[in-house]
């Protein structure tokens, strides 16, 4: 197995898969998005929640059609389209200034997410089959994801410099366009064998008929349906709540007077602290993602998915007490662990998906998973924002943690000997 892993590491297309994730995650604005929306656009947490809900609605509406489009008309073609949506969305974020303009940016970003999600994973599956490496998918996906997280880490560190030096915070969105142009060109360089179009011309009637048939096939598969719900709910909760650390740390720094450098103003302190947190956090997440496949030597991925969901709920409980007592170090460490948990769980979920899916429905299934997650985000984003505004962020973590522990009793993925597809 070691020899095969060495071959995989040296393979040029695998290197391209890794570079794709690295460039995709160079979103320099990410550590400061909430701060930007609160301080520059002057939105409250409920309004921010509705923006993420708008993004979720767009993803929900276009997710499955985009996945079926990829399976039918070409994955490479669809990915190139998605990066065009991303680039235009970053430009609208740069314009900012009002709720309406940011909402337009969210719509375009949602279209990019809908056209991207699941498609690249389906291309990786196809390539592994072509090379007879499919059984090593946990190793490969963990490796490609680790490069994505390295990109996130570098992005956070570069963002510190940009946030301090740029005259306006919104300029950081223009810098985020550069790596996405490079990723567009990278996808264009992928071999046409990974495009895999079934149809050469778009026929609306055939597209709709095929869509209905694929949806029925997926939801008729009970084990696959449970994996979809478990994975999508976990990711939705994490995505909605992960950036609440930004206003938490902002309040703690302003109230407690904690400074890295005594002479530095609080706003600059916040930019540095947030950048460092995200940067270091992604380094450790990269290591976890790259090595999580080792757990499969002893434990089944199905079981590990269930355990990780319970751990998420427990961490949220601890976060409640850390926020209540204003212990900044504890909050930062807990956020570190949340990212490690999330980025370690994702390769496990991909492993389980790979064993349950049929070859001709992969992009569709991964899109359905993302669509279900978007539906959860549509509901949870404004709800979490309302709870945070009304009762405080600490109470939000308590409520979410309790809900997770209750819900996971019904969402456990059954551990069984899985049939290889």
N, C-alpha and C positions, 0 to 999 in steps of 0.2 A: 504493500500500500504506500509505503514511503516513496518508492520509485515513481509511482503514478502521481503522487502529490508534487514531486519535483518536476515532472513533465508538465503538469498543470500550471505550475508557477512560471515556467519558461515559455508557455504558449502565447503567441502574439495576440490572438483574439481575446484570450483571458485577460491579458494586460490592458486591452482596449476596454473590456468590461469594467475593469478596476478604475481606469482613467475616467470613464463615463461617470461613475459614482462620485469620484473625487471632484470633478468639475461641477457636477449638479449640486453639490452641497456647499459650494462657495457662495452662500447667501450672506453677504456681509451685514445685512440689516437684521438678521434673526435675533441676536441678543438684545436688540434695542427696539423691536417692533412695537411692543406695548408702550414703551416710553415715548416713542414717536407719536403714536396715536393719542396718548394722553396729553403730552406737553405741546405738541405742534398742531395737531388737528383738533385738540381740545374735546376729546370724547370721554365719556364715562365707561365703566366696565360693562354695563348693560349694552350700550351702543356698540362697543367693541365685540361683544358677544353676538350681536345681530349681524355684524360684518362677517364674522366667521360662519354664521349660519347661512348667510347669502352664498358664501363660497361653497359651503356644504350642499346647498340646494343645487347649484350648478353641477357639482361633481355627481350628485345623485341622479340628475336628469341625463347626464351624458356618459356616465361611467360604463354601464353595460353596453350601450350602442357603440362606444369607442372600442371596447374590448372585442366585440363581435366584428367591428370594422377591421381591427388589426388582424384577427384570425382569417377574415375573408379577403381583404384587399392589401395586406402587407404591414408587418410590424415596423419595419424600418421607415416606411413612408409616414406612418402615424406618429412615430417619435419625432421626426423632423417637424411635423405640424405642431406638436405640443410645445417645442421650444420657441416657436414663433409667438404663441400665446403668452408664454412666460416673459419673453423680452418686452412685448408691448405692455404687459401688466406692470413690470418694473418701472416703465416710463410713466404710467399713470400714478403709481405710488410716489414717484418723484414730484409730479405736479401737486399732489396732495391738496391741502388747504381746506377741504370740506368733506363732509360725510359722503356726499354724492360721488365725488371723484374717486375717493378711496373705495367706495362700493363698486365702481366700474373696474378698478384694479383687481378687486376680489373676484369679480365675475371672470375676468380674463385669466387670473391665476387659477381659478377653479377649472376652467377649460383646459389649461395646461396640465393640471393634476389628473383630470379625467382621461386625457389622451395619453398620459405617461404611465399611470399606475398599472402594474401587472404586465405591461407589454415587454419591458426589458427583461423581466424575470422569465417570461415565456421564450424570449430569444436565447437566454442562457440555457434553459431546459433543452431547446432544440439543438443548440451547439453541443451540449454534453451528450446527447443521443448520437449525433453525427460522429463524435469521437469515441463513443462507447464508454463514457465517463459518468453516466447518469447516476450510478450508485454513490458517487462522490459529491452529490449536489449540496449537502450540508457544508462540506469543506469549501466548495467553490463559492457558494453564496455567502458564507461567513467571511471568506477572504475578500470578495468584491465589496461587501458591506463595510468591512474594516477600512478599506480605502475611502469609502464615502465618509466615514466618520473622521478619518484623518483630514479630509477636505473640510469638514465642519470645524475641526479644531484649528486648522490654519486660518479658516475664515474668521473665527472669533478673535484670534490674535491680531490679524490684519485689521479687523474692524476697530480694535482699540486705537490703533494709529490713525485710522480714517476719522473716527469720531472726534478725536482730539484736534486733528489738523484741519478738517473740513469746516468752512465757514457756516455751512447749513447742514443739519442732520439729514435732510432729504436727499442730498447729493450722493449718499451712500448707495441709493438704489441704482444710480447710473453706473457705478462701479460694478454692481452685481450683474449688469448686462454682459460685461466682457466675457466671463467664463461660460455664459450660456451660448454666446455666439460660437465659442470654441467647441462646445459640446455638440452643437448643431452640425458643425463640420466633421466632428468625430463620427457621429451617427451616419453621416453621408458616406464615410469611408468604410462602413461595415460591408461585408460581402453580401451580394444579393441572395445567396442561399439562405440567409437568415430572414429575408423579407417574407417568404413563404405565402404569397397570395394564392387563394383558392380561385378567386374570380379576377379577371383582367379588366372587366367593365362593371360599373356600379349599377345594379338593378334593384330599385327600391322594393319591389314586391318580393324578390328572392331574399333580400336582406331582412325584411320583416318576418318572413316565414322561418328563415334560419334562426333569427333572434328568439322567437317563441319556442322553437324546438330546443335550443340550447338552454334556455331558462328552465324549461320543464325538466330536462335531464339533470341539471344541477340540483334543483330543489327536491327532486324525487330521491336523491341520494342522502339518506338521513345522517350518516356519519360525516359526510362532507358539509352538510348543512350546519351541523353543530360546530365544526371547526371554523366555518365562515363567521358564525355569530360570536364565538369566543374570541377569535383573532380581531375582528372588526371592532367589537366593544372595547377591548383592552386598548387598542390603538386610538380609538375615538376619545376615550377618557383621558389618555395621556396627552394627546395633541391639544385638547381643549384646556387642560389645566397646567401644562408644563411651564408656560411663560408667566404664570402668576408670581414667579420668583422676582420678576422685575419690579412691580410695585411694592412687594414685600420688602425687598432690600432697600428700595428708595426710602420707604418710611422709616426703617430701622436706622439707616445712616443719618437721616435728617434729625430724628428724635434723639438717638443715643450719642451722636457726635463722634462715632467711630471713624477714624481716618487712617489711611495708609501713610500719607504724608501730611503732617500737621498744617502746613501752609497751603495745601491744595483745597479748592472749593469743593463742596459736596457733590455738585453735578458732575465734575470731572472724576471724582472718586468713584461715583456710581458707574460711569462708563468703563473705568479700568477694572473694577471688581467684577462687573457682569462679563466683560470680555475674557478675563482670566478664568472665571467659573466655567463658561461654555468651552473655552479652549482646552483646559486641562481635562474637563469632563469627557470631551469627545476622544481624547487620547486614550483614556482608560476604556471607554466604550468600544473603541476600535480593537483593543486587545481582547476584550471579552467576545466580540463578534467573531474574531478570527479563530478563537480557541474553543468556542462553545461546542463544536462538533465532538470534542473529546468526551463530553458528557454522554454521548450516545453509546460509548463503549460500555457504560454501566446502566444507563437509564433510557427509557423510551421517551421520545419527543412528546407524545401525547400527555404522558404523566407530568413531564416538566412544564408543559403549558399550563396545566391546572394549578400546580404548586405556585407558579409565578404570579398567577392572578390573585391568589390569597395573600401572597407577600405584598403585592401592590396595595391591597386594602389595609394591611397592618402598617405599612410605611406611612400611609395617609393619616392614620391615627396618631402615630408618633409626631408627624409633621404638625398636627393640630396643637400639641403641647409645646413644641419648639417655637411656633409662631406666637403662642400666648405668652411665653416667657421671654420673647425677643432674643433668643440665643442664635445669633447669626451663623456661627460656626456649625451648629447642629443642622440648621436649615440648609446650608450649603452642602454638607455631607449627605444629607437625606436626598437632595436633588441629584448629587453624584450617583447615589445608589439607584434612584429611579431610572436614570438614563442607562446605567449598566443593566438593569433588569429588562428594560424595554429593548435594548439593542442585543441582548443575549437571547431574548425570547423570539425575535423575528426570524432568525435562521431556523429555529426549531419549528415554527409555524410553516415556513416554506417547505421544510422537510415533510411534514405531515400532508400539506397540500399536494406535494409532488407525488405521493403514493396513492392519493385518492382520485386525482384528476385523470381524465382521458387526454390523449395527445392533442386532439383537435379542439379542445375546449379550454386550454390553459389560460390564454389571455382573457377569455370570457369569465372564467371562474375567479381569477385574480381581480378582475374589474368588478365582479359582483361583490367580492369581499370589501373592496374599497367603497363601493356604492352603499352597502349596508353600514359601513363605518361613517360615511357621509350623512346618512339618515340619522344615525345616533348623534353626530355633531350638530346637525340642524336643530335638534331638540335640546341637547345638553349645553351648547355654547351660550345661548341667551339665558337658559335656566341657571347655569353656574354663575354667569355675570350678575343676574338679579340677586342670587343668594349672597354673593360676595359684597355687592353694594348694600344690601339690606341688613345682613347679619355679620359681615366680616369674612375675610379670606380664611381665617382659622376655622370658623364654623363650617365653611364650605368643605375643607379637607376632612373634617369629622364626618359630615353627612355622606360624602362620597366614599370614604373608607368603609363605613357601615354598610352602605348599599352594595359595594363590591363583594363583601363577605357573604351577604345574603344571596345575591344573584348567582355567585359562582357555585352555590349548592345545586343550581338547576342547569348550569352550563358546562358541567364537567364533561370533557371529551373522554369517551370510553376507551380504555386501554385494551387493545386487541392485537392479534397478529395480523398485520395489514398485507393485503394482496398487492403485489407490485404490478403497476400498469405497464 
